[in-house]
Amino acid sequence: MLIAGTGSASRAAELMMNCSEDRLAESPTVSCDFRFTEPQQLEELTLSANGQTIAGSTFTPYPGDGEKSAWLYLIDRSNPRRAATVRRNVNIAGRQLQTASGSRLIGLATFANELDLLLEPASRHVNIEQTLNSVQADGAATELFANSLKAIEILEKVSADRKALVIMSDGKAEDTAYSRQDVVDAARAAGVIIIGLGFAESNSETPALQELRRLAEETGGHFDAVVGDQAFAGDFAARLPRHLENGGKIRGPLGDISGEVTTTLEAVVAGGTRYAASQTLEVEAAPTPEPPKPLSTIARFFAATFGEDSSMVDWAEANQLLAWVVVALIPLLLLVAVVLWLRQRNAASNDELDDGDIDETETPSTIRTDALDGNFEDGNTRVVAAAGSGAFGYFEIVGSEDRPFHIGTHSVSIGRHSDNDFVLTNDSVHRHHAHFHISPNGAPTITDLDTANGMLINGVQVGRADLVSGDLIELGEVRLRYIGE
């Protein structure tokens, strides 16, 4: 269940959090997945339990390793008089379909009185243009709530960590058997947020958009609307995915805290605004380890002989009688070994006496050692001083006089599209090509976002790699060098 918290300033954004006990950990550990309904730049995170700050908490930005988001765009095609608006909706959905990737699964459906699934949520599609051209404003009735429930059922079956239903409609609903609350309850149960994109033909039709607004607000989603030919503000298409794909996971050990535990996450974003959200969990106490059983006499002997951590100690404890036999045989075995050694020595002495004179001519071996002067030069590597770098180092573009990109946050998106943190305007670079972040163990890490052109680190193609200062990164035709802090 998602818990919402607000900021200390009057803002539209909310902090959404879902915490659970990590039962795979050796000791009680809490793990919280969180995001903001409006994208924010994180500056500081604090996780606490019952008012005590959890030391040793680790943060992983979304998407982490293997994490995926699922999107289903649902276009209202119920009114033939809204043909131009439906075509606008198709164009918006078409642009979003182009951003599908291994970590972002996108699908498309339309509705009037029935839902028509055109493209299931997937990482890539074929014949997109043909599918988009087939969408027409040809419906008669508008069953908004019934078809929203069907769309949620489709998303519920998709294997993804975060899910969003984007409803593109005028908000009018002619349902009689279903209600907004039915849709809200189903979305919450399936872990789906609703993003409402309202399109009113005139100001007189804007009251109907309240249904979309309520669906978005009550599921932790986002709402935006336009009237007539009005366009959405800013770089709307690039900004839309960040309403779901932000934040990340924070995880921390609870130590001896158990029972009813209230977990609180406090986040400070750029500008100093502070957000907080809390959730109460029932946490099982860590099992009390049983005191070790005292070792038997023979096992203590083996511990003194081989060390307490030796597997021989466990063997002696489990096979005490056999262990006593082995110990009793040791003196006899040593005596036999000494007798055999003495016999072999005497036999060798007798053989030497029988050989007569011994040729003492020596053939000495000569070993020649060449000293190194200690000088070494690598003409293929250029070391660059990290002057004025950010908190986590910087990227420089090899062969370019452009200023380095200083890394000042734990998470940096890299690609050709303008919504990236680090924009590379080269046609060989994908719109969203790679993601750099500081991993929980403190290592700078870069991940290829399942692109066709791929990523090379020091000439080797990889999907993910921990970076060290001086590493050469190739994204398409662009060569970057990472310089650590």
C-alpha positions in Angstrom: 0.0 0.0 0.0 1.3 3.4 -0.9 1.5 6.0 1.8 1.5 9.7 0.8 3.2 12.5 2.6 3.4 16.2 1.8 6.1 18.8 1.9 6.6 21.6 4.3 5.8 24.1 1.6 2.5 24.4 -0.2 3.2 22.3 -3.3 1.2 20.0 -5.6 3.8 17.2 -5.2 3.4 14.3 -2.8 5.8 11.8 -1.5 4.5 8.2 -2.1 6.0 5.4 -0.1 5.5 1.6 0.2 7.5 -0.2 2.9 7.9 -3.8 3.7 10.0 -6.0 5.9 12.8 -7.7 3.9 12.5 -11.3 5.1 15.5 -12.5 3.0 17.9 -10.5 5.2 19.7 -12.2 8.1 18.3 -9.6 10.6 15.1 -7.5 10.5 15.5 -5.0 7.7 13.0 -2.5 6.2 12.8 -1.7 2.5 10.9 1.3 1.2 10.0 2.0 -2.5 9.2 5.7 -2.9 8.6 8.3 -5.6 7.2 11.8 -6.0 3.9 12.5 -7.9 5.8 15.5 -9.4 9.5 14.9 -10.3 12.0 16.3 -7.8 15.8 16.5 -7.5 16.8 14.7 -4.3 19.3 16.3 -2.0 19.0 14.3 1.2 17.2 11.2 2.5 16.7 10.0 6.1 15.0 6.8 7.1 13.9 6.2 10.7 12.0 3.7 12.8 10.0 4.6 15.8 11.7 8.0 15.8 15.3 6.5 15.7 17.4 7.3 12.6 18.4 4.0 10.9 22.2 4.0 10.5 23.6 2.2 7.5 20.7 2.9 5.2 21.4 2.5 1.4 19.6 4.2 -1.5 19.2 2.9 -5.1 17.7 5.2 -7.6 14.9 4.0 -9.9 15.2 2.1 -12.1 17.6 -0.3 -10.3 19.0 -3.5 -11.7 16.2 -5.4 -13.6 13.4 -2.9 -12.6 10.8 -2.2 -15.2 7.8 0.2 -15.5 4.6 -0.7 -17.5 2.5 1.9 -19.3 -0.9 1.6 -21.0 -2.2 4.6 -22.9 -6.0 4.5 -23.1 -7.6 6.8 -25.7 -11.2 7.8 -25.6 -12.6 7.6 -29.2 -16.3 7.7 -28.3 -17.3 11.0 -30.0 -17.0 11.4 -33.8 -17.1 15.2 -33.4 -13.8 15.0 -31.5 -11.9 13.5 -34.4 -9.2 16.2 -34.3 -8.7 15.7 -30.5 -8.5 11.9 -30.9 -5.8 12.5 -33.5 -3.9 14.7 -31.0 -4.1 11.9 -28.5 -2.8 9.4 -31.0 0.2 11.6 -31.8 1.1 11.9 -28.1 0.8 8.2 -27.5 2.9 7.6 -30.6 5.7 9.7 -29.3 5.6 7.8 -26.0 5.7 4.4 -27.8 9.0 5.5 -29.4 10.6 5.6 -25.8 9.8 1.9 -25.1 12.9 0.0 -23.9 14.0 -2.9 -21.7 13.1 -1.0 -18.6 10.0 0.7 -20.0 7.1 -1.4 -21.4 4.5 0.6 -23.3 1.1 -0.4 -24.7 -1.9 1.2 -26.4 -5.7 0.7 -26.1 -8.8 2.7 -27.2 -12.3 2.7 -25.8 -15.9 3.8 -26.4 -18.5 1.3 -25.2 -15.8 -1.5 -25.3 -12.0 -1.6 -24.9 -9.8 -2.4 -27.9 -6.2 -3.4 -26.9 -4.1 -2.5 -30.0 -0.6 -3.0 -28.5 0.2 -4.9 -25.3 2.8 -3.3 -23.0 6.2 -4.3 -24.4 9.8 -3.1 -24.9 9.4 -2.6 -28.7 6.7 -2.8 -31.3 6.4 -3.3 -35.1 3.9 -1.6 -37.5 3.4 1.2 -35.0 2.4 3.7 -37.7 -0.2 1.4 -39.2 -1.7 0.8 -35.8 -1.9 4.5 -35.0 -3.5 5.3 -38.3 -6.3 2.8 -37.6 -7.5 4.8 -34.6 -10.7 6.7 -35.4 -13.2 8.7 -33.4 -16.1 6.3 -34.3 -17.7 5.4 -30.9 -21.1 6.2 -29.7 -21.3 5.6 -25.9 -18.6 6.4 -23.3 -18.1 3.7 -20.7 -15.2 5.4 -18.9 -15.2 3.5 -15.6 -15.9 0.0 -17.0 -13.1 0.2 -19.6 -10.7 1.7 -17.1 -11.3 -1.4 -15.0 -10.5 -3.6 -18.0 -7.3 -1.6 -18.6 -6.2 -2.1 -15.0 -6.7 -5.9 -15.4 -4.4 -5.8 -18.4 -1.7 -4.0 -16.4 -2.1 -6.2 -13.4 -0.9 -9.2 -15.5 2.3 -7.4 -16.7 5.5 -8.3 -14.8 6.8 -4.8 -13.8 7.7 -3.0 -10.6 5.7 0.2 -11.3 2.6 0.6 -13.5 0.7 3.6 -14.9 -2.6 3.9 -16.8 -2.7 7.1 -18.9 -6.4 8.0 -19.6 -6.8 10.5 -22.5 -10.4 11.6 -22.4 -12.9 14.5 -22.0 -13.8 12.9 -18.6 -17.4 12.2 -19.6 -18.8 8.8 -18.3 -22.1 7.1 -19.2 -21.6 4.1 -16.9 -24.5 3.0 -14.8 -23.1 -0.1 -13.1 -19.6 1.2 -12.3 -18.2 4.2 -10.5 -15.0 6.2 -10.0 -14.5 4.5 -6.6 -14.6 1.1 -8.3 -11.7 2.2 -10.5 -9.8 3.7 -7.6 -10.1 0.6 -5.5 -9.0 -1.7 -8.4 -6.0 0.5 -9.2 -4.8 0.6 -5.6 -5.1 -3.2 -5.3 -3.2 -3.7 -8.5 -0.5 -1.1 -7.7 -1.4 1.0 -10.7 -1.4 4.8 -10.7 -3.7 6.8 -13.0 -2.4 9.7 -15.0 -5.3 11.8 -16.3 -4.8 13.8 -19.5 -8.0 15.9 -20.0 -9.0 17.3 -23.4 -12.1 19.6 -23.2 -13.4 21.0 -26.5 -14.6 24.2 -24.8 -14.6 25.8 -21.4 -18.1 24.7 -20.8 -17.0 21.1 -20.9 -14.2 21.4 -18.3 -16.4 20.3 -15.3 -16.4 16.7 -16.7 -12.6 16.7 -16.4 -13.1 16.5 -12.6 -13.6 12.7 -12.9 -10.1 12.3 -14.4 -8.6 14.6 -11.8 -10.1 12.6 -8.9 -8.9 9.3 -10.4 -5.4 10.7 -10.6 -5.3 12.3 -7.1 -6.8 9.2 -5.4 -4.3 6.7 -7.0 -1.2 8.9 -6.4 -1.0 9.9 -10.1 -0.8 13.1 -12.1 -3.4 15.2 -13.8 -3.1 17.7 -16.6 -5.6 19.3 -19.0 -6.0 21.5 -22.0 -9.0 23.2 -23.6 -9.6 23.4 -27.4 -6.4 23.8 -29.4 -4.4 24.7 -26.3 -1.1 22.8 -25.9 0.5 21.3 -22.8 3.1 23.5 -21.2 6.8 22.8 -21.6 8.4 19.6 -22.8 5.4 17.7 -21.9 6.1 14.4 -23.7 9.6 14.1 -22.2 8.4 15.1 -18.7 5.5 12.7 -18.6 7.4 9.4 -17.7 9.1 11.1 -14.8 5.8 11.2 -12.8 6.3 7.5 -12.3 10.0 6.9 -12.9 11.6 8.8 -10.1 12.7 8.2 -6.5 14.0 4.7 -5.8 14.5 2.3 -2.9 16.0 2.9 0.5 16.8 0.0 2.7 18.0 -0.1 6.3 18.7 -2.6 9.2 16.3 -2.4 12.1 18.6 -4.0 14.6 16.7 -4.9 17.8 13.6 -2.9 16.8 10.6 -5.2 16.3 6.9 -5.4 16.9 4.8 -2.4 15.7 7.3 -0.3 13.9 6.5 3.1 12.4 8.9 3.8 9.5 9.3 7.4 8.4 11.1 8.7 5.3 12.2 12.3 5.2 13.4 13.8 1.8 14.9 17.2 1.1 14.7 18.2 -2.5 16.4 21.0 -4.5 15.3 24.4 -3.1 15.2 23.1 0.4 11.6 21.8 0.5 11.2 18.9 2.9 8.8 16.0 2.4 7.9 13.2 4.9 5.8 10.0 4.7 5.2 7.3 7.4 4.0 3.7 7.4 3.5 1.3 10.3 4.6 -2.3 9.9 4.5 -5.4 12.1 8.1 -6.6 12.3 9.2 -10.0 13.7 12.0 -10.0 16.2 15.2 -11.6 15.1 15.4 -15.2 16.4 17.6 -15.7 19.5 20.5 -17.9 18.7 20.8 -21.1 20.7 23.9 -21.2 23.0 26.5 -23.5 21.5 26.7 -27.0 23.0 29.9 -27.8 24.9 32.4 -29.8 22.9 33.3 -33.3 23.9 36.9 -34.1 25.1 38.0 -35.6 21.8 36.5 -32.6 19.9 38.4 -30.2 22.2 41.6 -32.1 21.5 41.0 -31.7 17.7 40.3 -27.9 18.2 43.5 -27.5 20.1 45.4 -29.4 17.3 43.8 -28.0 14.1 42.1 -24.8 15.3 38.5 -24.1 16.5 37.3 -23.3 13.0 38.6 -26.4 11.4 36.1 -28.9 9.8 38.0 -31.6 11.7 36.5 -30.4 15.0 32.9 -31.0 13.6 34.0 -34.4 12.3 35.4 -35.4 15.7 32.3 -34.3 17.5 30.1 -36.3 15.1 32.4 -39.4 15.1 33.8 -39.5 18.6 34.7 -43.2 18.8 36.4 -43.1 15.4 38.3 -40.0 16.4 39.6 -41.7 19.5 40.8 -44.6 17.4 42.6 -42.1 15.1 44.3 -40.4 18.0 45.4 -43.7 19.4 46.9 -44.8 16.1 48.9 -41.6 15.6 51.9 -42.7 17.8 52.0 -46.1 16.1 51.9 -44.5 12.7 54.7 -42.1 13.6 56.9 -45.0 14.9 56.4 -46.9 11.6 57.3 -43.8 9.6 60.5 -43.3 11.6 61.5 -47.0 11.1 60.9 -46.8 7.4 62.9 -43.6 7.1 65.9 -45.1 8.9 65.8 -48.2 6.7 65.8 -46.0 3.5 68.7 -43.9 4.9 70.8 -47.0 5.6 70.1 -48.4 2.2 71.2 -45.1 0.5 74.4 -45.0 2.5 75.3 -48.6 1.4 74.7 -47.7 -2.3 77.0 -44.7 -2.0 79.8 -46.8 -0.7 79.5 -49.3 -3.5 79.8 -46.6 -6.2 83.6 -46.1 -5.6 85.2 -42.8 -6.7 82.8 -40.0 -7.4 83.5 -37.5 -10.2 83.4 -34.1 -8.6 83.5 -32.1 -11.8 81.0 -29.3 -11.5 79.0 -27.7 -14.3 77.9 -24.4 -12.8 74.8 -22.6 -14.0 74.9 -19.0 -14.9 71.9 -16.7 -14.2 71.9 -13.3 -16.0 69.7 -10.5 -14.5 69.0 -7.4 -16.5 68.1 -4.4 -14.3 65.1 -2.2 -15.4 65.6 1.5 -15.2 62.1 2.0 -13.8 61.0 4.3 -16.7 57.6 3.5 -18.3 55.5 5.5 -20.7 52.1 4.7 -22.1 51.6 6.8 -25.2 48.0 5.7 -25.6 46.7 7.0 -22.3 46.1 10.7 -21.5 45.6 11.5 -17.8 43.5 14.5 -17.1 43.6 16.4 -13.8 40.2 16.5 -12.1 40.3 20.2 -11.4 37.1 21.7 -10.2 35.2 18.4 -10.5 31.8 17.7 -8.9 31.1 15.7 -5.8 31.3 12.5 -7.8 33.8 13.4 -10.5 33.1 14.4 -14.1 32.9 13.2 -17.7 35.0 14.8 -20.4 34.3 14.3 -24.1 37.4 12.9 -25.7 38.6 15.1 -28.6 36.3 17.9 -27.7 37.1 21.3 -26.2 33.6 21.4 -24.5 33.6 21.9 -20.8 33.5 18.7 -18.7 30.2 17.5 -17.3 30.5 17.7 -13.5 28.7 15.0 -11.6 27.0 16.5 -8.6 24.2 13.9 -7.8 23.9 10.2 -7.2 22.0 9.7 -10.4 22.7 11.0 -14.0 20.7 10.1 -17.1 22.7 10.3 -20.4 21.3 10.5 -23.9 20.4 12.6 -26.9 17.0 13.7 -25.7 16.8 17.1 -23.9 15.2 15.5 -20.8 18.5 13.8 -19.9 20.8 15.3 -17.2 23.8 14.9 -19.6 22.7 15.6 -23.2 24.9 14.4 -26.1 23.8 15.8 -29.4 25.0 13.0 -31.7 22.8 10.9 -34.0 24.6 7.7 -32.9 23.6 8.3 -29.2 20.1 7.0 -28.3 17.5 9.3 -26.8 18.0 7.6 -23.5 21.3 5.7 -23.8 22.8 5.1 -20.4 22.3 5.7 -16.6 25.1 6.6 -14.2 24.5 6.3 -10.4 26.4 5.7 -7.2 25.7 2.1 -6.1 24.8 1.2 -2.5 28.5 0.2 -1.9 29.7 3.6 -3.1 31.0 2.5 -6.5 30.3 4.7 -9.5 28.2 2.5 -11.9 27.0 3.0 -15.5 24.3 1.0 -17.1 23.3 0.7 -20.8 19.5 1.1 -21.2 19.1 -1.8 -23.6 20.2 0.3 -26.7 20.9 -1.0 -30.2 24.3 0.8 -30.4 25.3 -0.5 -27.0 28.0 0.7 -24.7 31.8 0.0 -24.6 34.0 0.3 -21.5 37.7 0.5 -22.4 36.8 -1.2 -25.8 34.7 -4.0 -24.3 30.9 -4.0 -24.9 29.1 -4.4 -21.6 25.6 -3.8 -20.2 26.7 -2.6 -16.9 30.0 -1.8 -15.2 31.6 -0.2 -12.1 33.8 2.7 -13.2 37.3 3.7 -12.0 38.9 7.0 -12.8 40.3 7.1 -16.3 37.8 4.6 -17.8 36.9 5.2 -21.5 33.2 5.0 -22.2 31.9 4.8 -25.8 28.2 5.6 -26.5 27.8 5.2 -30.3 30.4 7.5 -31.8 30.9 9.6 -28.7 33.8 8.8 -26.4 33.8 9.9 -22.8 36.4 9.6 -20.1 35.2 9.3 -16.5 37.4 11.1 -14.0 36.7 10.1 -10.3 36.2 12.5 -7.4 
